[in-house]
Amino acid sequence: MQIQITDRAAEWFQTEMQVQEGDYIRFYVRYGGSSPIQAGFSLGVNREEPFDIGVIHKQNGINYFIEERDLWYFNGHNLFVDYDDQSDGPLYDYKK
């Protein structure tokens, strides 16, 4: 499994979440919401220190990660994060 983040999405995280070099952004599983890969669950994002990293992607000095306990959610898919102009926020896509 991989995490890929476009430059525009990375800029959004740096600005909106006020992250700096060396900080960590976690993608995690939330109960509720909707997802194209897991019914009844959705993807959340938070700025926090890692506990048990399953996958990590470093970009512009920022560490984007998913913990081992949340890897089941992706069901063999990679996470692609882009920026959406309409919502002025991240857009998540899942590809095998």
C-alpha positions, 0 to 999 in steps of 0.5 A, spaced: 500 500 500 502 507 498 500 514 499 501 519 494 499 526 495 499 532 489 503 538 491 496 542 491 494 537 496 500 538 500 500 545 500 493 545 503 495 540 509 501 545 510 496 551 510 490 549 513 493 544 518 499 549 520 504 543 519 511 544 519 517 540 517 517 534 521 510 534 523 505 528 522 499 527 518 495 521 520 489 518 515 485 514 519 478 510 519 472 513 522 465 509 523 460 512 519 460 516 513 461 513 506 466 510 502 467 507 495 471 501 499 468 500 505 460 501 507 459 504 513 466 507 514 470 513 512 477 516 512 479 521 517 485 526 517 488 529 524 495 532 526 498 527 531 504 523 533 504 516 530 503 510 534 504 504 530 506 506 523 503 501 517 505 506 511 508 512 511 509 517 505 514 523 506 513 529 502 516 536 503 518 534 510 511 532 512 510 525 514 503 522 512 501 516 515 496 510 516 497 506 522 497 498 522 491 497 525 487 502 520 490 498 513 484 493 513 480 499 511 484 500 504 482 493 502 489 492 498 487 499 495 493 505 495 491 512 497 491 518 492 490 525 495 489 531 491 486 538 492 479 539 490 477 547 488 470 546 489 470 544 496 477 547 497 479 541 501 483 534 500 479 529 495 481 522 496 481 516 491 483 509 492 486 505 486 488 498 486 
